[in-house]
């Protein structure tokens, strides 16, 4: 039997990929701000119930500082995330989440002169080549055409922005967890995110509410909300059972699942090269996270 943390990490990965696919389906007919907000609202009951069964840790000013600095960044990332899902194929958006560790090691290298391990360099190269492979069909237009193709795919650009923001919020989240607990932070953070998204969703989604019955959007967000909540709880449980680097490396299998869902449910094309590209990016991700 696999270690329990692996099962929790795989559950988190599957639910995250399912959340993306179900959210993309809902975004086909609904406003992205409303869906992003509603899936968080549906997650709240599951998160609050979980909060009743965990010990409440002692928290301090550092927890609140990290929490409050990360929250507006998380709102921005959430909006960009759903815009990416709405704008472009799953198989050309979710793989770019694997860029987060590159930002986590390259920025300190450029600013502070911190060194990168050999395996870290190999990991960066594999992620870059994986990103190239996602659009390798464009290579007939020129050797660098697959890289340039990313610029034309707005969803890919949005997700690259998400990966950059996540490199910051991941650091702040780790600091907050050190001054609380994984489950407590995850539950309170995503509950606060739902509250922070409320005015934005009501303002930017007002046009849809004039023409589409609100209950339609609410129904469309139930399953994404359930998957989102389950992914969060499983994520935090897995982190509490093993090292963060190991857990995140397993969870990033959600990217492969997302590419597969793109093919199965949205009939996305060129799936073989995107699957290979995503696999290369995940391996590169694992090399950076595990050996940097």
BAFI-3210 file (N, C-alpha, C; in Angstrom, 3 decimals, decimal comma, padded with zeros to 6 digits):
// residues 292
n [1|2|3|4|5|6|7|8|9|10|11|12|13|14|15|16|17|18|19|20|21|22|23|24|25|26|27|28|29|30|31|32|33|34|35|36|37|38|39|40|41|42|43|44|45|46|47|48|49|50|51|52|53|54|55|56|57|58|59|60|61|62|63|64|65|66|67|68|69|70|71|72|73|74|75|76|77|78|79|80|81|82|83|84|85|86|87|88|89|90|91|92|93|94|95|96|97|98|99|100|101|102|103|104|105|106|107|108|109|110|111|112|113|114|115|116|117|118|119|120|121|122|123|124|125|126|127|128|129|130|131|132|133|134|135|136|137|138|139|140|141|142|143|144|145|146|147|148|149|150|151|152|153|154|155|156|157|158|159|160|161|162|163|164|165|166|167|168|169|170|171|172|173|174|175|176|177|178|179|180|181|182|183|184|185|186|187|188|189|190|191|192|193|194|195|196|197|198|199|200|201|202|203|204|205|206|207|208|209|210|211|212|213|214|215|216|217|218|219|220|221|222|223|224|225|226|227|228|229|230|231|232|233|234|235|236|237|238|239|240|241|242|243|244|245|246|247|248|249|250|251|252|253|254|255|256|257|258|259|260|261|262|263|264|265|266|267|268|269|270|271|272|273|274|275|276|277|278|279|280|281|282|283|284|285|286|287|288|289|290|291|292]
n.u [000,843|000,526|002,276|000,387|000,433|000,976|-001,353|-003,152|-002,014|-002,308|-005,091|-005,611|-004,427|-006,027|-008,542|-007,980|-007,436|-009,915|-011,477|-010,501|-011,346|-014,155|-014,655|-013,849|-015,821|-018,079|-017,390|-017,831|-020,316|-020,744|-019,889|-016,489|-015,614|-017,770|-017,976|-015,467|-015,704|-018,049|-017,374|-015,566|-017,231|-018,933|-017,094|-016,692|-018,508|-017,525|-014,904|-015,225|-016,527|-014,458|-012,678|-013,782|-012,877|-010,183|-007,230|-006,878|-004,270|-001,746|-001,383|000,523|001,836|003,394|002,180|-000,261|000,729|001,989|-000,249|-002,008|-000,551|-000,281|-002,926|-004,242|-002,649|-003,313|-005,970|-005,643|-004,226|-006,188|-008,169|-006,721|-006,237|-008,797|-009,458|-007,527|-008,340|-010,798|-010,113|-008,271|-007,212|-007,233|-004,959|-003,023|-002,698|-002,754|-000,262|001,698|001,793|003,853|006,002|006,416|008,486|010,758|010,699|011,026|013,666|015,204|014,791|015,915|018,520|019,215|018,906|020,088|022,296|022,324|023,270|022,538|021,770|023,241|021,335|019,131|019,500|019,262|016,600|015,332|015,970|014,572|011,924|011,748|012,155|009,993|007,912|008,427|007,834|005,082|004,032|005,128|004,309|004,377|006,936|007,619|007,421|009,637|012,549|012,287|009,636|007,700|008,080|007,397|004,763|003,469|003,042|000,899|-001,162|-003,379|-004,334|-002,218|-000,323|-001,650|-001,597|001,113|001,569|000,108|001,701|003,990|002,998|002,219|004,707|005,450|003,305|003,488|005,795|005,080|002,897|004,142|005,545|003,415|002,260|004,279|003,926|001,500|-000,561|-000,697|-003,369|-005,033|-004,156|-004,707|-007,525|-008,488|-007,302|-008,317|-010,971|-010,975|-010,195|-012,470|-014,203|-012,825|-013,034|-015,669|-016,769|-015,541|-016,508|-019,283|-019,337|-017,996|-019,445|-021,970|-023,282|-023,884|-025,697|-027,924|-028,994|-028,846|-030,259|-029,386|-029,363|-028,527|-025,764|-025,012|-025,678|-023,910|-021,506|-021,347|-020,195|-017,454|-016,805|-016,985|-014,937|-012,794|-012,675|-012,172|-009,694|-008,098|-008,221|-007,176|-004,647|-003,506|-003,536|-001,807|000,581|001,037|001,907|004,273|007,338|007,156|008,174|008,181|005,460|004,309|005,503|004,276|001,624|001,644|001,114|-001,393|-001,329|-000,801|-003,138|-004,945|-004,355|-005,132|-007,876|-008,581|-008,448|-010,330|-012,788|-013,065|-012,229|-009,695|-006,956|-003,800|-002,828|-000,918|001,708|001,404|000,953|003,416|005,077|004,067|004,682|007,500|007,827|006,828|008,685|010,968|010,103|009,970|012,689|013,776|012,361|012,890|015,687|016,928]
n.v [-001,199|002,235|005,017|007,015|009,812|009,978|009,031|011,007|013,197|012,465|012,397|015,106|016,113|014,935|016,018|018,717|018,837|017,988|020,047|022,166|021,325|021,192|023,813|025,126|024,198|025,424|028,070|028,426|029,456|031,279|034,193|034,826|035,950|035,618|032,794|032,073|033,156|031,916|029,191|029,201|029,987|027,757|025,981|026,790|025,699|023,018|023,501|024,926|023,059|021,183|022,740|022,640|020,270|020,296|021,153|024,470|026,532|028,507|031,771|034,458|037,833|037,628|035,625|036,919|039,061|037,797|036,506|038,639|040,059|038,169|037,709|039,725|039,262|036,642|036,916|038,262|036,261|034,274|035,411|035,682|032,997|031,807|033,270|032,326|029,645|030,063|031,298|029,763|026,429|023,695|022,085|023,806|025,624|024,871|023,394|025,371|026,080|024,759|026,406|027,813|026,955|027,726|030,514|030,729|030,013|031,359|034,141|034,735|034,067|035,986|038,372|038,048|036,512|033,843|030,451|027,928|024,514|021,777|019,876|021,466|023,303|021,546|020,844|023,327|023,567|021,384|022,097|024,342|023,140|021,446|023,328|024,306|022,031|021,847|023,455|022,427|021,861|024,220|024,502|024,194|026,675|027,932|027,716|028,903|029,370|027,821|028,905|031,565|031,210|031,048|033,647|034,379|033,015|033,839|032,700|031,070|033,008|034,307|032,203|031,917|034,287|033,664|031,578|033,027|034,746|032,799|031,895|033,801|033,857|031,267|031,281|033,140|031,770|029,494|030,687|031,603|029,149|028,062|029,569|028,801|026,291|023,699|022,875|024,726|027,164|026,753|026,483|028,908|030,784|030,329|030,707|033,417|034,356|033,862|035,736|038,094|038,073|038,693|041,482|042,096|040,097|040,595|043,126|042,910|040,880|041,778|042,331|039,830|038,929|040,357|039,193|036,439|033,910|033,899|031,458|029,578|029,974|029,423|026,688|025,664|025,981|024,312|021,623|022,254|023,753|021,817|020,055|021,800|022,399|019,823|019,282|021,242|020,511|017,872|018,484|019,981|018,068|016,135|017,612|017,897|015,404|014,771|015,932|019,152|019,498|016,898|016,289|018,306|017,708|015,294|016,169|017,787|016,128|016,634|018,317|016,705|015,203|017,242|017,869|015,465|015,493|017,680|016,606|014,479|015,642|018,083|017,758|018,590|019,292|018,009|016,536|014,650|015,758|017,774|016,348|015,013|017,285|018,403|016,332|016,437|018,961|018,518|016,649|018,257|020,186|018,571|017,931|020,433|021,161|019,017|018,809|021,276]
n.w [000,000|-000,792|000,707|002,994|002,462|-000,223|-001,412|-000,568|-001,851|-004,542|-004,659|-004,252|-006,577|-008,608|-007,996|-008,339|-011,094|-012,052|-011,104|-012,695|-015,260|-014,962|-014,272|-016,605|-018,329|-017,206|-017,639|-020,289|-020,712|-018,720|-016,713|-015,931|-013,505|-011,775|-011,696|-010,666|-008,125|-007,110|-007,045|-005,003|-002,919|-002,725|-001,814|000,773|002,879|003,155|003,934|006,316|007,928|008,159|009,634|012,145|013,168|013,635|015,534|016,820|016,134|017,875|016,791|015,334|014,808|012,519|011,049|010,377|008,857|006,630|005,623|004,955|003,056|001,053|000,238|-001,566|-003,815|-004,350|-005,098|-007,533|-008,946|-009,011|-010,655|-013,066|-013,515|-014,008|-016,252|-017,998|-018,273|-019,486|-021,878|-023,409|-024,584|-022,221|-022,368|-023,202|-021,242|-018,367|-018,140|-017,819|-015,195|-014,085|-014,204|-011,892|-009,939|-011,358|-011,300|-008,580|-008,177|-010,059|-009,715|-007,058|-007,783|-009,712|-008,265|-005,725|-006,179|-005,548|-005,870|-008,364|-008,426|-010,306|-011,084|-010,770|-012,847|-015,008|-014,626|-015,120|-017,835|-018,867|-018,352|-019,963|-022,489|-022,491|-022,574|-025,107|-026,604|-026,306|-028,274|-030,587|-033,119|-034,466|-035,300|-037,930|-039,016|-038,215|-036,115|-033,581|-033,457|-031,908|-029,312|-029,767|-030,346|-027,961|-027,183|-028,671|-027,619|-025,405|-023,051|-022,224|-021,600|-019,507|-017,628|-017,202|-015,863|-013,561|-012,529|-011,869|-009,861|-008,017|-007,216|-005,436|-003,566|-002,656|-001,133|000,852|001,891|002,943|005,016|006,593|007,291|008,868|011,097|012,023|011,181|008,648|007,808|009,146|008,071|005,305|005,272|006,460|004,785|002,167|002,708|003,378|000,908|-000,634|000,491|-000,157|-002,899|-003,337|-003,702|-006,155|-007,887|-007,845|-008,942|-011,490|-012,596|-012,980|-015,404|-016,512|-014,636|-015,247|-017,486|-017,371|-015,406|-011,990|-010,679|-012,548|-012,905|-010,308|-010,047|-011,947|-010,695|-008,518|-008,542|-009,346|-007,039|-004,980|-005,789|-005,633|-002,860|-001,800|-002,978|-001,751|001,011|000,905|-000,086|002,048|004,094|003,017|002,919|005,629|006,274|005,026|003,407|001,925|-000,704|-001,805|-001,785|-003,446|-005,862|-006,556|-006,651|-008,897|-010,959|-011,666|-013,824|-016,056|-015,932|-016,461|-019,139|-020,315|-019,672|-021,199|-023,747|-023,578|-022,805|-024,098|-026,621|-027,546|-029,740|-031,140|-029,009|-028,280|-028,494|-026,654|-024,350|-024,034|-023,806|-021,437|-019,632|-019,685|-018,560|-015,998|-015,004|-015,046|-013,219|-010,887|-010,551|-009,926|-007,590|-005,840|-005,731|-005,680]
ca.u [000,000|001,301|002,246|-000,858|000,585|000,911|-002,768|-003,747|-001,480|-002,963|-006,473|-005,559|-004,134|-007,200|-009,602|-007,562|-007,646|-011,367|-011,937|-010,182|-012,202|-015,529|-014,691|-013,809|-017,147|-018,983|-016,986|-018,286|-021,576|-020,885|-018,850|-015,370|-015,529|-018,814|-017,651|-014,323|-016,212|-019,040|-016,752|-014,989|-018,334|-019,375|-016,060|-016,687|-019,081|-016,631|-013,738|-015,625|-016,758|-013,128|-012,089|-014,333|-012,259|-008,735|-006,822|-006,598|-002,911|-001,426|-000,908|001,182|001,809|004,012|001,117|-001,192|001,421|002,117|-001,619|-002,599|000,218|-000,554|-004,331|-004,545|-001,953|-004,093|-007,144|-005,166|-003,922|-007,448|-008,798|-005,933|-006,398|-010,059|-009,371|-006,736|-009,197|-011,866|-009,585|-007,445|-007,365|-006,598|-003,648|-002,060|-002,683|-002,342|001,150|002,578|001,924|005,147|007,030|006,577|009,805|011,779|010,687|011,503|015,125|015,872|014,749|016,991|019,821|019,473|018,940|020,963|023,464|022,271|023,637|021,575|022,431|023,272|020,026|018,210|019,689|018,658|015,163|014,926|016,073|013,492|010,677|011,792|011,958|008,603|007,106|008,650|007,154|003,639|003,671|006,159|003,732|004,705|008,360|007,777|007,485|010,909|013,015|011,795|008,193|006,921|008,135|006,639|003,340|002,920|002,614|-000,386|-002,155|-003,540|-004,496|-000,881|000,288|-002,313|-001,143|002,496|001,404|-000,316|002,879|004,851|002,373|002,282|006,051|005,472|002,348|003,973|006,752|004,318|002,098|005,030|005,819|002,195|002,098|005,268|003,426|000,159|-000,542|-001,112|-004,818|-005,614|-003,859|-005,432|-008,958|-008,743|-006,823|-009,251|-012,219|-010,764|-010,157|-013,862|-014,739|-012,145|-013,505|-017,089|-017,083|-015,066|-017,430|-020,571|-019,162|-017,647|-020,418|-023,313|-023,924|-024,482|-026,841|-029,075|-029,540|-028,833|-030,716|-028,259|-029,343|-027,786|-024,349|-024,842|-025,656|-022,706|-020,314|-021,403|-019,173|-016,116|-016,596|-016,710|-013,599|-011,831|-012,559|-011,528|-008,292|-007,423|-008,092|-006,230|-003,338|-002,998|-003,282|-000,595|001,732|001,276|002,418|005,569|007,984|006,395|008,708|007,708|004,017|004,013|005,940|003,217|000,397|001,735|000,550|-002,664|-001,129|-001,027|-004,569|-005,630|-004,176|-005,981|-009,266|-008,781|-008,692|-011,523|-014,030|-013,160|-011,756|-008,553|-006,114|-002,346|-002,733|000,274|002,852|001,138|001,140|004,869|005,605|003,674|005,471|008,852|007,758|006,643|009,979|011,809|009,567|010,390|014,143|014,047|011,776|013,489|017,150|017,503]
ca.v [000,000|003,459|005,871|007,808|011,151|009,855|008,918|012,333|014,072|012,069|012,863|016,549|016,320|014,565|016,995|019,986|018,709|017,941|021,419|022,953|020,908|021,588|025,275|025,505|023,928|026,466|029,350|028,509|030,217|032,170|035,175|034,218|036,471|034,954|031,380|032,010|033,468|030,934|027,907|029,411|029,983|026,377|025,280|027,248|024,771|021,882|023,988|025,302|021,798|020,648|023,578|022,234|019,020|020,427|022,057|025,846|026,840|029,868|032,542|035,696|038,935|037,202|034,927|037,899|039,841|036,957|036,251|039,837|040,415|037,159|037,656|040,433|038,577|035,439|037,373|038,505|034,970|033,571|036,006|035,290|031,543|031,496|033,858|031,392|028,498|030,491|031,804|028,832|025,008|023,209|021,499|024,878|026,567|024,308|022,997|026,485|026,181|024,170|027,450|028,428|026,776|028,493|031,849|030,630|029,892|032,313|035,488|034,878|034,010|037,270|039,477|037,786|035,749|032,478|029,486|026,920|023,220|021,216|019,285|022,584|023,814|020,548|020,987|024,531|023,268|020,458|022,864|025,168|022,284|020,997|024,429|024,321|020,873|022,081|024,085|022,004|021,862|025,494|024,517|024,294|028,100|028,443|027,003|029,554|029,605|027,312|029,857|032,753|030,853|031,292|035,043|034,514|032,279|034,686|031,855|030,660|034,179|034,475|031,171|032,253|035,289|032,937|030,871|034,034|035,157|031,661|031,791|034,726|033,434|030,009|031,651|033,748|030,714|028,673|031,459|031,588|027,794|027,923|030,286|028,300|024,876|023,593|022,851|025,992|028,188|026,492|026,739|030,334|031,553|030,225|031,336|034,856|034,613|033,928|037,032|039,151|038,029|039,043|042,745|042,029|039,249|041,269|044,271|042,509|039,915|042,363|042,251|038,497|038,785|041,017|038,418|034,999|033,662|033,583|030,050|028,803|030,073|028,739|025,249|025,326|026,097|023,388|020,577|022,844|024,125|020,599|019,581|022,766|022,185|018,529|019,425|022,030|019,717|016,787|019,135|020,334|016,826|015,538|018,416|017,646|014,043|014,585|017,173|019,902|019,266|015,603|016,353|019,157|016,998|014,340|016,882|018,375|015,198|017,225|018,934|015,640|014,900|018,340|017,685|014,335|015,956|018,548|015,733|013,660|016,391|019,267|017,354|019,414|018,624|017,955|016,167|013,846|016,629|018,514|015,391|014,849|018,541|018,524|015,355|016,999|020,079|017,961|016,087|019,406|020,722|017,697|018,074|021,701|021,148|018,003|018,830|022,635]
ca.w [000,000|-000,866|001,884|003,002|001,886|-001,681|-001,760|-000,380|-002,909|-005,794|-004,569|-004,468|-007,995|-009,398|-007,753|-008,944|-012,538|-012,262|-010,868|-013,888|-016,377|-014,679|-014,327|-018,020|-018,880|-016,720|-018,212|-021,677|-020,768|-017,564|-016,441|-015,206|-012,136|-010,992|-011,493|-009,744|-006,787|-006,665|-006,698|-003,679|-001,953|-002,526|-001,054|002,167|003,868|003,368|004,658|007,684|008,659|008,472|010,684|013,448|013,611|013,755|016,618|016,425|016,616|018,281|015,646|015,736|013,840|011,263|010,319|009,808|007,838|005,444|005,174|004,351|001,857|000,018|-000,172|-002,831|-004,903|-004,644|-005,848|-008,899|-009,559|-009,242|-011,833|-014,234|-013,686|-014,682|-017,588|-018,804|-018,577|-020,390|-023,141|-024,183|-024,254|-020,992|-022,657|-023,472|-020,125|-017,076|-018,032|-017,475|-013,740|-013,716|-014,234|-010,577|-009,316|-012,080|-010,712|-007,203|-008,110|-010,939|-009,137|-006,066|-008,457|-010,354|-007,305|-004,577|-006,580|-005,020|-006,911|-008,771|-008,555|-011,653|-011,351|-010,920|-014,212|-015,901|-014,465|-015,850|-019,264|-019,236|-018,372|-021,175|-023,654|-022,441|-023,075|-026,552|-027,186|-026,313|-029,549|-031,535|-034,450|-035,093|-035,652|-039,387|-039,342|-037,732|-034,926|-032,369|-033,599|-030,778|-028,205|-030,145|-030,367|-026,625|-027,119|-029,360|-026,841|-024,221|-021,877|-021,785|-020,966|-018,209|-016,697|-016,835|-014,811|-012,361|-012,006|-011,250|-008,597|-007,097|-006,652|-004,298|-002,547|-002,071|-000,092|001,937|002,489|003,767|006,229|007,407|007,828|009,937|012,268|012,353|010,803|007,246|007,622|009,603|007,078|004,067|005,446|006,689|003,638|001,055|003,148|003,219|-000,530|-001,088|000,923|-000,904|-004,286|-003,415|-004,397|-007,541|-008,653|-007,971|-009,830|-012,855|-013,101|-012,947|-016,713|-016,689|-013,735|-015,868|-018,601|-017,074|-014,038|-011,097|-010,273|-013,537|-012,543|-009,019|-010,319|-012,714|-009,846|-007,369|-008,653|-009,199|-005,641|-004,211|-006,165|-005,112|-001,413|-001,560|-003,356|-000,711|002,240|000,641|-000,206|003,371|004,836|002,457|003,355|007,046|006,439|004,367|003,015|000,935|-002,048|-002,287|-002,005|-004,594|-007,068|-006,878|-006,996|-010,230|-011,939|-012,092|-015,130|-017,036|-015,898|-017,130|-020,584|-020,684|-019,619|-022,351|-024,896|-023,395|-022,626|-024,960|-027,950|-027,934|-030,733|-030,907|-027,599|-028,022|-028,222|-025,417|-023,245|-023,883|-023,296|-020,033|-018,872|-019,547|-017,624|-014,653|-014,589|-014,728|-011,973|-009,797|-010,359|-009,251|-006,243|-004,989|-005,640|-005,640]
c.u [000,872|001,238|001,001|-000,722|000,510|-000,545|-003,468|-003,283|-002,130|-004,426|-006,539|-005,328|-005,360|-008,315|-009,260|-007,797|-009,137|-011,976|-011,699|-011,125|-013,645|-015,686|-014,689|-015,168|-018,130|-018,673|-017,431|-019,537|-021,718|-019,676|-017,754|-015,249|-016,565|-018,455|-016,482|-014,778|-017,131|-018,406|-016,040|-016,072|-018,825|-018,350|-016,126|-017,312|-018,166|-015,414|-014,082|-015,887|-015,420|-012,484|-012,556|-013,642|-010,739|-008,401|-006,507|-005,233|-002,805|-000,851|-000,367|001,136|002,420|002,995|000,195|-000,539|001,532|000,754|-002,156|-001,848|-000,114|-001,953|-004,637|-003,837|-002,729|-005,360|-006,767|-004,900|-005,195|-008,152|-008,053|-006,121|-007,683|-010,101|-008,581|-007,580|-010,266|-011,333|-008,962|-007,687|-006,660|-005,163|-002,604|-001,992|-002,117|-000,876|002,075|002,624|003,256|006,278|007,312|007,950|010,929|011,862|011,267|013,019|015,836|015,908|015,802|018,382|020,185|019,668|020,006|022,223|023,492|022,511|022,512|022,324|022,398|021,916|018,963|018,280|019,059|017,134|014,622|014,917|014,930|012,150|010,613|011,531|010,534|007,660|007,220|007,838|005,642|003,170|004,601|005,630|004,023|006,143|008,589|007,860|008,800|011,262|012,441|010,290|007,365|006,944|007,298|005,136|002,673|002,372|001,245|-001,514|-002,330|-003,668|-003,165|-000,182|-000,331|-001,771|000,318|002,480|000,989|000,878|003,822|004,288|002,443|003,674|006,206|004,548|002,759|004,946|006,031|003,468|002,927|005,337|004,610|001,969|003,069|004,805|001,965|000,171|-001,045|-002,621|-005,470|-005,375|-004,680|-006,902|-009,235|-008,358|-007,825|-010,646|-012,123|-010,737|-011,570|-014,479|-014,132|-012,617|-014,930|-017,360|-016,656|-016,035|-018,771|-020,483|-018,951|-018,639|-021,823|-024,036|-024,581|-025,729|-028,095|-029,786|-029,629|-029,308|-029,545|-028,186|-028,587|-026,297|-024,065|-024,762|-024,366|-021,463|-020,288|-020,289|-017,754|-015,805|-016,264|-015,303|-012,522|-011,597|-011,821|-010,040|-007,504|-007,174|-007,088|-004,811|-002,737|-002,708|-001,989|000,654|002,072|001,923|003,797|006,186|007,214|006,860|008,209|006,226|003,685|004,404|004,895|001,959|000,450|001,378|-000,814|-002,538|-001,338|-002,511|-005,359|-005,533|-005,077|-007,456|-009,585|-009,112|-010,037|-012,806|-014,191|-012,604|-010,605|-007,605|-004,642|-002,028|-001,458|001,470|002,646|001,303|002,630|005,486|005,287|004,467|006,889|008,862|007,595|007,953|010,939|011,405|010,075|011,882|014,467|013,584|012,504|014,982|017,747|018,045]
c.v [001,240|004,210|006,749|009,164|011,112|009,781|010,272|013,287|013,756|012,509|014,365|016,863|016,048|015,592|018,354|019,959|018,687|019,324|022,284|022,614|021,356|023,109|025,751|025,281|025,017|027,816|029,518|029,380|031,233|033,077|034,574|034,698|035,801|033,506|031,227|032,226|032,366|029,593|028,006|029,378|028,572|025,577|025,615|026,253|023,591|022,307|024,301|024,067|021,184|021,423|023,160|020,993|019,100|021,342|023,449|026,237|028,264|030,601|033,880|036,727|038,537|036,453|035,921|038,713|039,057|036,736|037,447|040,299|039,455|037,270|038,443|039,827|037,340|035,784|037,590|037,197|034,199|034,087|035,597|033,808|031,232|032,123|032,943|030,194|028,861|030,759|030,726|027,381|024,653|022,762|022,545|025,900|025,935|023,854|024,118|026,759|025,614|025,189|028,039|028,196|027,487|029,895|031,824|030,503|030,929|033,713|035,657|034,841|035,364|038,394|039,267|037,004|034,342|031,484|028,489|025,601|022,751|020,617|020,370|023,168|022,860|020,656|022,192|024,253|022,355|021,176|023,720|024,326|021,741|022,069|024,562|023,219|021,066|022,648|023,646|021,939|023,146|025,539|024,619|025,740|028,726|027,793|027,590|029,790|029,024|028,228|031,089|032,478|031,116|032,706|035,250|033,832|033,003|033,864|031,377|031,807|034,443|033,473|031,367|033,320|034,652|032,243|031,835|034,472|034,034|031,487|032,711|034,230|032,097|030,290|032,247|032,702|029,807|029,366|031,437|030,221|027,548|028,588|029,946|026,784|024,775|023,668|024,167|027,096|027,983|026,849|028,233|031,170|031,516|030,741|032,852|035,238|034,724|035,268|038,169|039,213|038,560|040,361|042,736|041,236|039,942|042,453|043,832|041,516|040,469|042,261|040,892|038,355|039,466|040,102|036,919|034,787|033,255|032,105|029,182|028,802|029,343|027,230|024,828|025,313|025,103|022,349|021,145|023,223|022,928|020,085|020,499|022,546|020,886|018,592|020,177|021,195|018,584|017,317|019,382|019,097|016,180|016,285|018,140|016,287|013,825|015,942|017,821|019,577|017,948|015,678|017,140|018,465|015,975|015,079|017,447|017,384|015,689|017,878|017,919|015,281|015,980|018,238|016,551|014,734|016,871|017,750|015,011|014,476|017,592|019,020|018,228|018,603|018,669|017,476|015,389|014,726|017,425|017,622|015,204|016,115|018,733|017,571|015,870|018,136|019,581|017,365|017,210|020,053|019,904|017,821|019,354|021,632|020,194|018,191|020,228|022,923]
c.w [000,000|000,456|001,838|002,323|000,355|-002,136|-001,627|-001,484|-004,255|-005,822|-004,832|-005,946|-008,861|-009,235|-008,353|-010,452|-012,867|-012,095|-012,101|-015,041|-016,173|-014,725|-015,772|-018,677|-018,463|-017,367|-019,656|-021,795|-019,644|-017,404|-015,563|-013,766|-011,240|-010,688|-010,522|-008,311|-006,267|-006,300|-005,357|-002,609|-001,665|-001,727|000,429|003,157|004,184|004,202|006,105|008,526|009,068|009,609|012,071|014,015|013,736|014,925|016,075|016,990|017,148|017,079|016,126|014,615|012,495|010,408|009,634|008,698|006,528|004,796|004,384|003,107|000,715|-000,560|-001,451|-004,039|-005,331|-005,427|-007,319|-009,626|-009,886|-010,495|-013,104|-014,553|-014,459|-016,076|-018,528|-019,218|-019,594|-021,792|-024,019|-023,775|-022,938|-021,251|-023,019|-022,343|-018,857|-017,033|-017,570|-015,972|-013,267|-013,762|-012,848|-009,961|-010,053|-011,509|-009,297|-007,109|-008,963|-010,334|-008,036|-006,697|-009,063|-009,341|-006,229|-004,946|-006,021|-006,153|-007,174|-008,959|-010,001|-012,024|-011,499|-012,318|-015,217|-015,843|-015,216|-017,360|-019,715|-019,282|-019,634|-022,422|-023,688|-022,954|-024,582|-027,224|-027,247|-027,649|-030,680|-032,968|-035,214|-035,607|-037,155|-039,852|-038,898|-036,417|-033,647|-032,399|-032,443|-029,564|-028,507|-030,144|-029,026|-026,528|-027,742|-028,593|-025,506|-022,945|-021,327|-021,063|-019,595|-017,198|-016,308|-015,744|-013,497|-011,714|-011,301|-009,904|-007,572|-006,493|-005,452|-003,190|-001,911|-000,928|001,117|002,657|003,381|005,081|007,158|008,042|008,984|011,227|012,558|012,159|009,367|007,043|008,030|008,578|005,813|004,169|005,592|005,472|002,489|001,434|002,996|001,744|-001,092|-000,719|000,096|-002,356|-004,441|-004,135|-005,865|-008,407|-008,879|-008,932|-011,277|-013,448|-013,196|-014,293|-016,930|-015,836|-014,276|-016,860|-018,315|-015,635|-013,137|-010,730|-011,270|-013,223|-011,241|-009,227|-011,009|-011,846|-008,686|-007,431|-008,618|-007,756|-004,769|-004,504|-005,599|-003,623|-001,098|-001,889|-002,293|000,532|002,050|000,535|001,165|004,225|004,340|002,923|004,817|007,294|005,823|004,060|001,870|-000,489|-002,626|-002,672|-003,273|-005,898|-007,511|-007,341|-008,406|-011,341|-012,411|-013,464|-016,242|-017,106|-016,632|-018,639|-021,075|-020,687|-020,797|-023,604|-024,768|-023,432|-023,560|-026,359|-028,457|-028,808|-030,331|-029,493|-027,300|-027,683|-026,942|-024,198|-022,974|-023,298|-021,827|-019,155|-018,652|-018,527|-016,186|-014,132|-014,217|-013,426|-010,777|-009,508|-009,592|-007,794|-005,315|-004,760|-005,631|-004,235]
res [x|x|x|x|x|x|x|x|x|x|x|x|x|x|x|x|x|x|x|x|x|x|x|x|x|x|x|x|x|x|x|x|x|x|x|x|x|x|x|x|x|x|x|x|x|x|x|x|x|x|x|x|x|x|x|x|x|x|x|x|x|x|x|x|x|x|x|x|x|x|x|x|x|x|x|x|x|x|x|x|x|x|x|x|x|x|x|x|x|x|x|x|x|x|x|x|x|x|x|x|x|x|x|x|x|x|x|x|x|x|x|x|x|x|x|x|x|x|x|x|x|x|x|x|x|x|x|x|x|x|x|x|x|x|x|x|x|x|x|x|x|x|x|x|x|x|x|x|x|x|x|x|x|x|x|x|x|x|x|x|x|x|x|x|x|x|x|x|x|x|x|x|x|x|x|x|x|x|x|x|x|x|x|x|x|x|x|x|x|x|x|x|x|x|x|x|x|x|x|x|x|x|x|x|x|x|x|x|x|x|x|x|x|x|x|x|x|x|x|x|x|x|x|x|x|x|x|x|x|x|x|x|x|x|x|x|x|x|x|x|x|x|x|x|x|x|x|x|x|x|x|x|x|x|x|x|x|x|x|x|x|x|x|x|x|x|x|x|x|x|x|x|x|x|x|x|x|x|x|x|x|x|x|x|x|x|x|x|x|x|x|x]
***
